[in-house]
Amino acid sequence: MANSAGPGVTTVHKRPPLAALWGIEPARGTIAPTSKVPTLAERGAELVLGDGVHLRTSGGLPVRLPAEADWPYWVGELEGWAEQLLSESYRPSATSPDSFALRAYYRLRPFIPRSVQILARRVHARARQHSPTHLRWPIDPLFVGIAEAYLALRILLSPETRGVTAAPRWPSGYGASAVLTHDIEGVAGQSRCRDVMALEREAGVRSCFNFVAERYPVDHALMDEMRADGFEIGSHGIKHDGRKFSSRSVFDERLERLQHYRKEWRVVGFRSPATHRRWAWMPELPFEYDSSYPDTDPFEPIPGGCASPWPFMIGRLVELPVTMPQDHTLWEVLRIPAVPVWRTKLEWLRACGGLITIIVHPDYLTTPVRWREYGQLLETLVQTPGLWRTLPGSVAAWWRERWSKPGSRATLERTGAELHLAFEEGAG
């Protein structure tokens, strides 16, 4: 399985990813693992690490823990598996942003009618959805199982019998977080932004609108209205032509222009057009956070996903993964009602304390049914207890600072023949 960012996986975490997730120091003596994360095609209904007890995880994937003698080995192994998932090194090289097929498609796309583009995506959708080379969609519990198994082993290896102190994932009183984002693809989408703002204002929520700098005339007066009313502005690239990550020269040239628009628009966040991404280059983006990695999405031009329902660091950059199925996928590609899928995924993310990152494009809010579905999603968000409903910039700032916040005591509790993690807030 090749790495999309080039030969080998470039490790850019200041701490190994799972130690960073839980806010604990890396285990002593941890070495880089030599084995790959289990082949996706061979995954079963259980993550088997050994012949120890079962761990019940919040994502729903049962984990068979290893025997005590193997605990130190598996701490390192799970860190390596997490790194491979986050960096998408399991993906075939044919899906990389510099692959011949993808470059050829974006060269030809301006000459292909939009209806033909959508038809082609529909033809490939079913095969991708059930492909053994992709994560499961719309929910894949593998990363949650790996992360919680790691924490369980760190508790078992701890000299303290009362567990370990983990950094809080969210502010006190919240079990999960939710952010609303909108990628504005064209003039039609931009013209609907005020209606989207009005709908959200009525629901009592605010969102982030991501603009493409040089694809359409940007309405700066609209931007000013958004800022004044508590909305966030984000960058959605320069051209939206699929070329930003296609070569180093293009990437470097567009970085300079991104710097210009970052300052002019006073933005802190970025989402790559069509969620194109390269693991090794992401830390060079001139922003505080990025939101270009889906957790699982076989339908995007670069299919795959980081598998994580939680934010994570790529070098100095906070990554806010896109964890909710996109409106375009549900409405345009699969042609199914969005609300049932959204609600199912939202409940799963809430159960595992994840980040609910929503993308709804104003460009695709073209029918009363779609407007009604988006209104129902807003209603569900407002009525769901324990959600920190905020802006992505606030989530990114929190993720950087959470190490300094009062931690939670993480312990293992037994229910019958199973173990499960328990957190005592403010115990650290």
C-alpha positions in Angstrom: 0.0 0.0 0.0 1.7 3.2 -1.2 1.7 6.6 0.5 -0.1 9.4 -1.4 2.4 11.9 -0.2 5.4 10.2 -1.7 7.7 7.4 -0.7 7.3 6.6 3.0 5.1 8.3 5.6 6.4 11.7 6.8 5.8 11.9 10.5 5.1 15.5 11.4 3.4 15.1 14.8 5.3 16.7 17.7 3.9 13.7 19.7 2.8 10.3 18.4 -0.9 10.8 17.3 -2.6 8.7 20.0 -0.6 10.2 22.9 -1.4 13.6 21.4 -5.1 12.8 21.2 -5.4 11.8 24.8 -3.0 14.5 26.0 -0.6 12.1 27.7 3.1 11.7 27.3 4.4 9.1 24.8 5.1 5.7 26.2 8.8 5.1 27.0 10.6 2.8 24.7 7.9 3.1 21.9 9.4 2.1 18.6 8.1 2.5 15.1 6.0 -0.5 14.2 7.0 -2.8 11.3 3.6 -4.0 10.3 0.8 -2.3 8.4 -2.6 -1.5 9.7 -4.8 -4.6 8.9 -5.8 -4.7 5.3 -9.2 -3.2 5.0 -10.4 -6.1 2.8 -9.7 -8.5 5.6 -11.3 -6.6 8.5 -13.9 -8.5 10.6 -16.4 -7.4 13.1 -13.8 -7.4 15.9 -10.3 -5.9 16.3 -8.2 -8.7 17.6 -4.9 -7.7 19.3 -4.6 -10.9 21.3 -6.4 -13.4 23.6 -7.1 -11.0 26.5 -10.3 -9.5 27.6 -12.8 -7.6 25.5 -12.9 -3.8 25.4 -16.2 -2.2 24.6 -15.4 1.0 22.5 -17.7 4.0 22.1 -17.5 3.6 18.3 -19.1 0.1 18.5 -16.1 -1.9 17.4 -15.3 -4.6 20.0 -11.6 -5.0 20.7 -9.9 -8.2 22.0 -7.0 -6.8 24.1 -3.6 -8.6 24.1 -2.2 -10.6 26.9 -0.3 -8.7 29.6 3.2 -9.6 28.3 2.3 -7.9 24.9 1.0 -4.6 26.3 4.2 -2.6 25.7 4.5 -3.9 22.1 0.9 -3.0 21.2 1.2 0.5 22.6 3.8 1.2 19.9 2.0 -0.8 17.2 -1.3 1.1 17.7 0.5 4.4 17.4 1.9 3.3 14.1 -1.5 2.1 12.9 -3.0 5.5 13.8 -0.3 7.3 11.9 -1.0 5.2 8.8 -4.7 5.9 9.0 -4.4 9.7 9.6 -1.8 10.0 6.7 -3.9 7.7 4.4 -0.9 5.6 3.6 -3.4 2.7 3.1 -4.7 4.3 -0.1 -3.7 3.1 -3.5 -1.2 5.4 -5.3 -3.7 5.7 -8.2 -5.8 8.0 -6.0 -3.0 10.5 -5.2 -3.5 14.1 -6.4 -0.7 13.8 -8.9 -2.0 10.6 -10.5 -2.3 10.6 -14.3 -6.0 9.9 -14.2 -6.8 12.7 -11.9 -4.6 15.2 -13.7 -6.2 14.2 -17.0 -9.7 14.6 -15.6 -9.1 18.1 -14.3 -7.5 19.1 -17.6 -10.6 17.9 -19.5 -13.3 18.9 -16.9 -13.9 22.4 -18.3 -15.0 20.8 -21.6 -17.2 18.1 -19.9 -20.9 19.1 -19.4 -21.8 19.1 -15.7 -24.6 16.5 -16.3 -22.0 14.1 -17.7 -19.6 14.7 -14.7 -22.4 13.9 -12.2 -23.4 10.8 -14.2 -19.9 9.5 -14.2 -19.7 10.0 -10.4 -23.0 8.1 -10.0 -21.6 5.2 -12.0 -18.6 4.9 -9.8 -20.4 5.6 -6.5 -21.8 2.1 -5.8 -18.5 0.3 -6.5 -16.6 2.7 -4.3 -19.1 2.5 -1.5 -18.5 -1.2 -1.1 -14.9 -1.4 -2.2 -12.6 -3.3 0.2 -9.8 -0.8 -0.4 -11.8 2.0 1.2 -13.0 2.7 4.8 -16.6 1.9 5.5 -19.1 4.6 4.8 -20.8 6.6 6.3 -19.4 5.2 9.6 -16.1 3.5 10.1 -15.3 2.6 13.8 -11.7 1.4 13.2 -9.8 4.5 14.4 -12.0 4.8 17.5 -11.3 1.2 18.3 -7.5 1.7 17.9 -7.5 4.9 19.9 -9.5 3.5 22.8 -7.5 0.3 22.9 -4.3 2.4 23.1 -5.7 4.4 26.1 -6.8 1.2 27.8 -3.3 -0.3 27.5 -1.8 2.9 28.8 -4.1 2.7 31.8 -3.2 -1.0 32.4 0.6 -0.1 32.1 0.3 2.9 34.4 1.9 2.5 37.9 -1.1 4.3 39.3 -4.1 2.2 40.0 -6.5 5.1 39.5 -5.9 5.4 35.8 -4.3 8.2 33.8 -5.1 11.9 33.4 -6.2 12.7 29.9 -6.5 16.2 28.4 -10.2 17.2 27.8 -11.4 17.0 24.3 -14.0 19.7 24.7 -14.8 22.4 27.2 -16.4 21.4 30.5 -20.0 20.4 30.2 -19.8 19.3 26.5 -19.5 15.7 25.3 -19.0 16.6 21.6 -18.7 19.5 19.3 -20.4 20.6 16.1 -19.4 23.1 13.4 -21.3 24.3 10.3 -19.4 25.1 7.2 -20.3 26.2 3.6 -18.1 26.0 0.6 -19.2 28.6 -2.0 -18.5 27.1 -5.4 -19.8 29.9 -7.7 -21.9 33.0 -8.2 -25.2 31.2 -7.6 -24.0 29.8 -4.3 -22.8 33.2 -3.2 -26.2 34.8 -4.0 -27.9 32.3 -1.6 -25.6 33.0 1.4 -27.8 35.7 2.9 -30.7 33.2 2.9 -28.5 30.6 4.6 -27.5 33.2 7.2 -31.1 34.1 7.9 -32.0 30.4 8.4 -29.1 29.9 10.8 -29.8 33.1 12.6 -33.3 32.0 13.2 -32.0 28.7 14.6 -29.6 30.5 16.9 -26.4 29.1 15.2 -23.5 30.6 13.2 -21.3 29.0 10.5 -18.2 29.5 8.4 -18.4 30.4 4.8 -15.4 29.4 2.6 -14.8 31.6 -0.5 -12.8 30.7 -3.7 -10.6 33.7 -4.3 -10.3 33.9 -8.1 -13.2 31.8 -9.5 -16.0 34.4 -9.3 -16.2 38.0 -8.2 -16.1 37.8 -4.4 -18.7 40.0 -2.6 -16.7 41.8 0.0 -19.8 43.6 1.4 -21.3 40.1 2.1 -18.1 39.2 3.9 -18.4 42.3 6.1 -22.0 41.4 6.9 -20.9 37.9 7.9 -18.1 39.1 10.2 -20.4 41.7 11.8 -23.1 39.1 12.5 -20.7 36.5 14.1 -20.1 34.3 11.1 -16.6 33.1 10.1 -14.8 33.6 6.8 -12.6 30.8 5.4 -10.5 30.2 2.3 -11.6 27.6 -0.3 -8.5 28.0 -2.4 -7.6 30.1 -5.4 -9.1 28.6 -8.6 -11.0 25.4 -7.6 -9.5 23.7 -10.6 -8.0 20.6 -9.0 -4.4 21.6 -9.6 -3.2 23.0 -6.2 -1.6 19.7 -5.1 -0.8 18.4 -8.6 2.9 19.6 -8.5 5.3 21.3 -6.2 5.6 24.3 -8.5 1.8 24.9 -8.6 1.6 24.4 -4.8 4.4 27.0 -4.1 2.9 29.5 -6.5 -0.5 29.3 -4.9 0.9 29.4 -1.4 2.0 33.0 -2.1 -1.5 34.0 -3.3 -3.1 32.2 -0.3 -0.9 34.3 2.0 -2.3 37.5 0.3 -5.9 36.5 0.7 -5.4 35.2 4.2 -4.3 38.7 5.2 -6.9 40.6 3.1 -9.8 38.5 4.3 -8.5 38.1 7.8 -9.1 34.3 7.8 -7.6 31.5 9.9 -9.0 28.4 8.2 -8.7 26.6 4.9 -10.5 23.9 3.0 -9.0 22.5 -0.1 -11.3 22.5 -3.2 -12.7 19.0 -3.7 -10.8 18.0 -0.5 -7.6 17.5 -2.4 -4.7 17.0 0.1 -1.1 15.9 0.5 0.0 14.8 4.0 3.6 16.1 3.7 2.7 19.5 2.4 -0.3 20.4 4.6 1.8 22.0 7.4 3.0 24.6 4.9 -0.5 26.1 4.5 -0.5 29.6 6.0 -3.5 29.0 8.3 -4.3 28.0 11.8 -6.4 25.1 10.8 -7.3 23.0 7.8 -10.5 21.0 7.1 -9.8 19.0 4.0 -9.6 15.4 5.3 -12.8 13.4 5.4 -13.0 10.8 8.1 -14.4 8.4 5.5 -15.5 9.3 2.0 -15.2 7.0 -1.0 -17.0 9.4 -3.3 -14.6 12.3 -3.5 -12.1 12.8 -6.4 -9.5 11.6 -3.9 -11.3 8.8 -2.1 -10.3 7.7 1.4 -10.2 9.4 4.7 -8.2 9.8 7.9 -10.8 7.7 9.9 -10.6 10.0 12.9 -13.8 11.6 14.3 -11.5 13.9 16.4 -9.3 16.8 15.4 -5.5 16.1 15.2 -2.3 17.9 14.5 -0.4 17.8 11.2 2.8 19.6 12.3 1.7 23.1 13.4 -1.7 22.8 11.6 -4.9 21.7 13.4 -6.9 19.4 11.2 -10.6 19.5 11.6 -11.8 16.4 9.7 -15.0 16.5 7.7 -17.0 13.9 9.6 -20.6 14.3 8.2 -21.5 13.0 4.7 -21.5 15.9 2.2 -24.7 17.3 0.8 -23.4 16.9 -2.7 -22.8 13.2 -2.2 -26.3 12.6 -0.8 -28.3 14.8 -3.1 -26.4 14.8 -6.4 -24.5 11.5 -6.5 -26.5 9.0 -4.5 -29.8 10.9 -4.8 -31.1 9.9 -1.4 -32.7 11.9 1.4 -29.9 13.5 3.5 -31.6 13.8 6.9 -31.7 10.1 7.9 -28.0 9.7 7.0 -27.1 12.9 8.8 -28.9 12.0 12.0 -27.4 8.5 12.1 -23.9 9.8 11.7 -24.5 12.7 14.2 -25.6 10.2 16.9 -22.5 8.1 16.3 -20.2 11.1 16.5 -21.9 12.2 19.7 -21.5 8.8 21.2 -17.8 8.8 20.7 -17.3 12.4 21.7 -16.3 13.4 18.2 -16.4 16.6 16.1 -19.5 17.0 13.9 -18.2 18.8 10.9 -20.9 19.7 8.4 -20.5 20.9 4.8 -23.6 22.2 3.1 -23.0 24.1 -0.2 -25.3 27.0 -0.9 -24.8 26.1 -4.6 -26.8 22.9 -4.1 -29.7 24.4 -2.0 -31.7 24.5 -5.2 -35.1 23.0 -4.2 -37.6 23.4 -1.4 -36.9 19.8 -0.3 -33.2 20.6 0.2 -33.9 23.8 2.1 -36.3 21.8 4.3 -33.7 19.1 4.9 -31.1 21.7 5.9 -33.6 23.3 8.3 -34.2 19.8 9.8 -30.5 19.3 10.3 -30.2 22.7 12.1 -33.2 21.7 14.3 -31.5 18.4 15.2 -28.3 20.2 16.1 -30.0 22.7 18.4 -32.1 20.0 20.1 -29.1 17.6 20.7 -27.9 17.9 24.3 -24.2 18.3 25.2 -23.0 19.7 21.9 -20.6 22.6 21.8 -22.0 24.4 18.8 -19.3 26.8 17.7 -17.2 28.0 14.8 -14.3 26.0 13.4 -11.8 28.7 14.4 -12.9 28.3 18.0 -12.5 24.5 17.9 -9.0 24.9 16.4 -8.0 27.4 19.1 -9.4 25.0 21.8 -7.5 22.1 20.4 -4.2 24.0 20.7 -4.9 25.1 24.2 -6.5 22.0 25.8 -3.3 20.7 27.2 -3.4 23.6 29.8 -7.0 22.8 30.8 -8.0 20.6 33.8 -7.9 17.0 32.6 -10.2 14.0 33.1 -9.2 10.8 35.0 -9.5 7.9 32.5 -10.1 4.6 34.1 -11.2 1.1 33.1 -14.4 -0.4 34.5 -15.7 -3.9 34.1 -19.2 -4.9 33.0 -19.6 -8.6 33.0 -16.8 -10.0 30.8 -16.0 -6.7 29.2 -14.0 -3.6 30.0 -15.0 -0.1 29.1 -13.4 3.4 29.5 -14.8 5.8 32.0 -13.9 9.5 32.4 -14.1 11.5 35.6 -14.2 15.2 34.5 -11.9 17.6 36.2 -9.9 15.0 38.1 -6.5 16.1 36.8 
